[in-house]
Structure formats: structure tokens, C-alpha cells
Amino acid sequence: MDATTFKVMEALAGAWAAPMSIRELAGRVKRLHGTAHYANIYRKVQALAEDGTVRLQTVGRSSGVSLGMGSRTVRLLAEMETERKSRLMEGRPRLGILIDEIESGFRSRINAVSSVSIVDAERNLSLNRAELLFLLAEADGGAAVAVADETEAGIHALMAKLQKMRNLRLDYLIVKRSQFIRLLRESYANPLKSMLPRQVAFFRPQDFWTAVKEAGEQGAGAWNAETVEPARMPEMDMAYNLDRFGYTELGRKLQRGADIRLEYVIVSILIKGDTRRLEAIPTLLAKNPVDYGMLFYLCKKYKRLEGLMGTLKAFTKARKDAGAERLVTAMQSAGVRPSRFDAAAAVGKMRLYGAD
């Protein structure tokens, strides 16, 4: 891959399906690499459009360019990721060791782990942390589901081991392929969509971009780096979403707020520490589908694993939930200690709200 192709593909990959003018593309290349020659980028875009790698469309008075969805595009994106990985590891032996250890940790599960990405690596390493995205192959049938569960447990075990060995905080999101596609199609903010513009797929990048292509074919639009800050969630949004998820607080006049995922709401409650709302978490878990992988990732990122552990232990005693039980087991194996939690009050609220 020549240098100009690499720069164009990298700049477009960060925006995925969002068309931009060639001038905007040149500006993005300049931000990434310090320099950008408009004429070279223009000629390269025209060449890539001829073989379908990129798409050109009219946007106002200029041509908008975005990535295509063909197999050649996926192959070039995988080549781009390999080059990005090489550049990222250059002069960063600590990062190189971490990536090598992660890759070698999954050689025995090569068919279960589709791809692994590192997110915003340079900035996070300066903060003595790393953020990772694990994309798992889709399980189909009892035996395959068991392998997927075993793989997920293996990821938790490996991350706990590497975190201790390398004295590096590791925050990670685990998603199955169907979850990956569903999250990209969502209309509101979620952690996956905010990760992707900043990721480098270092393990099996072709599988990563094939999944992105599939999501695009199923209607996923441009990536949105918008995120939700749980610690700063407005009270109006909190009350509105609690009601939306089946927990209406008595005596409160509701106003329409922004639709926010349940996982963000729970983490916000854990951060703010309001006792009545903490006791409501098991009710929310019982009444709604929960992405436990996302909940774990957010609680780890915002340092609320002990609170999550205390809540889930109480919840699983009151109600059988396989996903919650697996997560409790993984956190116990990693040495997470539960914070104190009033299980009796929480169970009482579950009964009151018909969630027992």
C-alpha cells in the first residue's frame, strides 16, 4: 500500500459511512499526519473510486467521498490496520509486549475471537491504561454457546492476569458479532460507537472490517463519537429514563428527557450513590434486557466494579439470571470485592414493582 492510499483510507475509516468533501478529507489527513497535498489526495480518490474502493457522490457543489462496501475495500482496510499497528508499536516496547501477550493468549481460541482492537492507544498509555474491544464469533447451537461463554471467561482471566503483570489498567468491552451490528444500528449513543473512530484492529483486522461492512449493509449509518458521561447525567434525563425502564419515583413530575441506555443509567446511579436509587438497580435489571458486557466495561472504566458486584450478588440471590451469574463469577475470579448493599431493601422494591 502506497503512502497516499494509506492516508486516505485511514482518514475515511475514522468516519466510515459519513461522506466528506475532498477538501475536508485533506484536512483530516493533515490533522493525522501533519501535512496533506490536495492534488495528490484528489488524484488518489479518483483512482480509488474507479475500482469501487471509495464512493463519490454530490454533496452541495462538491463531491462527497466515503468508503465503499466491497471486498476490495475490506482488504485495503485490513492492510491499513496492519500498517497502523506497526506504526503504533514503533518505539513503544510496552505496548508491543501487551499486544503480543493478548494475541498469543487467543491462539488456542482462534475461531472464537473474531478480532481485537485497541482504542486511543497513545493517549491511554500516557494515563497508564489501555482500552480494548473484543469481537467474538457468533455462537450457534449448544456446544458453540458453551465455547463462547468459555472464551468470554478466558478474556476476563487473561485481562486480570495482564493487568497485574504489567501494572496497567485494562478496560475492555466484549461483544458478539450480532451485538456489534445491533449496537452500530442504534440511533442513540453507546460505548461501541464512540470507540470505533479511535480504534486500531491489531488482531484479525479483516474480520473486524467484514463485520463493519455487514452492519453497513443492514442499515448502520456513520459512526457517532458522541458519548454519555454518567457522572454528569442531568437529573431530568435520569428521572425520565428510570420511568422508561419501569421504575417510577413517587411524587416526581416527569419531563421528556434524552433516551439513554440502561447501562449508562445504572453506572450513573452507582457513581452518584443515592441510596433509594441504588436499591432500585435489581428492579431495573429484572424488568429490562441488559448487556452485561457493556455494564461491566462501563463500571470498570468508571471504577465502580465493587458497587456492581454487591448489587449483582444481591440480585442473583433473588432471581436467577445466567448473564449476571457469569459476570459475578468472572469478577470473583479477578479478585473484585463487593461493596455493602442492602439486599433486603432491594428485594422489597422488586416486589413492590412486580419484578420478583
C-alpha positions, -999 to 999 in steps of 0.1 A, spaced: 0 0 0 15 33 -10 16 63 15 -12 83 -1 -36 53 -2 -28 46 35 -35 82 45 -68 84 25 -80 50 38 -71 59 74 -89 93 72 -120 78 57 -120 48 81 -124 72 111 -157 85 96 -169 52 80 -201 60 61 -201 98 65 -194 114 32 -169 143 32 -156 167 6 -121 161 -8 -111 193 9 -124 180 43 -106 147 36 -74 166 30 -79 185 63 -84 152 81 -52 138 66 -33 169 77 -46 165 113 -35 129 113 -1 133 96 9 170 98 9 176 60 -15 170 31 -12 177 -6 -46 183 -20 -37 174 -56 -22 140 -46 -53 132 -25 -77 143 -53 -59 120 -78 -58 91 -53 -96 95 -46 -104 94 -83 -83 62 -87 -99 45 -57 -134 55 -70 -127 37 -103 -123 3 -87 -151 9 -61 -129 12 -30 -145 46 -23 -178 61 -34 -182 96 -48 -215 114 -46 -226 150 -50 -228 170 -17 -239 206 -25 -215 219 -50 -187 195 -43 -181 157 -45 -185 138 -13 -163 108 -7 -169 78 16 -157 42 18 -173 16 -4 -186 -17 9 -169 -42 -14 -144 -69 -7 -115 -48 -21 -124 -20 4 -123 -45 33 -89 -59 21 -73 -25 19 -87 -15 53 -72 -47 67 -38 -37 51 -42 -2 66 -48 -17 101 -16 -38 98 4 -7 89 -12 13 117 -4 -15 142 33 -15 130 35 23 134 18 23 168 42 -3 182 73 15 169 92 29 198 66 16 223 80 -17 236 55 -18 265 26 -17 241 43 -42 218 46 -67 247 9 -62 257 -3 -68 221 19 -99 217 6 -113 250 -30 -107 240 -25 -123 206 -7 -153 220 -34 -157 246 -60 -163 219 -42 -186 195 -59 -216 210 -93 -198 205 -86 -186 170 -121 -195 158 -139 -179 188 -123 -145 188 -130 -126 156 -110 -95 162 -93 -74 189 -88 -36 188 -70 -11 210 -87 23 214 -70 57 216 -38 39 224 -13 68 227 -35 89 250 -45 60 272 -9 47 276 1 82 288 -26 76 315 -12 41 323 -42 24 309 -53 6 278 -88 3 263 -97 -28 243 -126 -41 221 -131 -79 217 -153 -90 189 -164 -126 193 -176 -150 167 -214 -157 168 -223 -188 187 -249 -211 171 -260 -242 190 -254 -255 225 -218 -265 220 -209 -232 203 -226 -212 231 -206 -231 257 -174 -223 237 -184 -186 236 -190 -185 273 -157 -202 279 -140 -177 257 -155 -148 275 -144 -162 308 -109 -166 293 -108 -130 283 -117 -119 318 -90 -142 333 -63 -130 308 -71 -93 313 -69 -98 351 -36 -115 348 -21 -90 324 -33 -61 345 -14 -74 375 17 -84 355 20 -51 336 7 -27 363 -16 -13 336 -53 -7 340 -72 -26 312 -107 -15 304 -124 -37 278 -157 -43 260 -167 -78 248 -193 -80 221 -206 -109 199 -210 -102 162 -248 -98 164 -244 -74 193 -218 -55 173 -241 -50 144 -271 -41 166 -252 -15 185 -239 1 153 -275 4 141 -288 20 173 -300 56 170 -286 67 204 -252 69 219 -234 37 231 -198 29 240 -191 9 209 -199 38 185 -177 61 205 -148 36 204 -147 29 167 -134 62 153 -103 58 176 -96 21 173 -68 1 157 -77 -35 149 -45 -53 157 -58 -89 157 -76 -102 126 -85 -68 112 -102 -83 81 -128 -99 104 -134 -65 121 -140 -47 88 -161 -75 75 -184 -71 105 -185 -33 99 -194 -39 63 -222 -63 73 -235 -36 97 -235 -11 69 -254 -34 47 -280 -38 74 -286 -1 78 -259 12 102 -250 48 94 -220 69 101 -202 64 134 -210 88 161 -183 96 186 -210 111 210 -209 96 244 -227 98 277 -209 109 309 -226 90 337 -213 113 364 -228 143 347 -262 128 337 -289 156 341 -315 148 368 -343 153 342 -327 126 320 -322 103 350 -358 105 362 -372 102 327 -351 71 319 -359 54 353 -396 58 344 -389 45 308 -373 14 323 -402 6 347 -391 24 379 -413 55 385 -404 76 416 -434 87 436 -442 124 437 -419 134 408 -432 154 379 -416 139 348 -403 159 318 -393 144 285 -355 137 285 -330 121 262 -333 83 257 -302 68 273 -292 31 275 -299 13 308 -262 5 313 -254 42 315 -282 48 339 -271 21 363 -235 33 363 -247 69 369 -266 56 399 -235 38 412 -214 69 408 -238 93 425 -246 69 453 -283 78 461 -295 50 484 -330 48 471 -318 45 435 -291 20 444 -318 -2 459 -337 1 426 -309 -14 404 -321 -50 409 -356 -39 398 -342 -23 367 -322 -55 359 -352 -77 364 -375 -57 342 -352 -50 313 -328 -68 289 -292 -59 300 -259 -60 281 -238 -73 309 -206 -70 289 -213 -32 284 -223 -28 321 -190 -44 332 -170 -23 308 -186 10 320 -183 0 357 -146 -9 352 -139 23 333 -156 45 359 -142 25 389 -175 11 401 -169 -27 399 -172 -32 437 -206 -15 436 -217 -36 407 -205 -67 424 -225 -60 456 -256 -53 435 -254 -83 413 -247 -107 442 -280 -95 458 -298 -96 425 -287 -132 417 -298 -144 451 -333 -130 445 -336 -140 408 -319 -165 385 -301 -147 357 -273 -166 338 -256 -134 324 -254 -118 359 -242 -150 374 -214 -154 348 -203 -119 354 -202 -124 392 -181 -155 387 -157 -136 365 -154 -107 389 -148 -130 418 -120 -147 399 -104 -113 393 -105 -105 430 -133 -79 429 -147 -75 464 -184 -65 467 -193 -32 484 -220 -33 511 -255 -34 497 -290 -36 514 -303 -67 497 -335 -69 518 -345 -33 508 -337 -41 471 -358 -73 472 -386 -53 488 -386 -29 459 -385 -57 434 -418 -70 450 -433 -35 451 -426 -30 413 -436 -66 403 -401 -76 394 -396 -105 418 
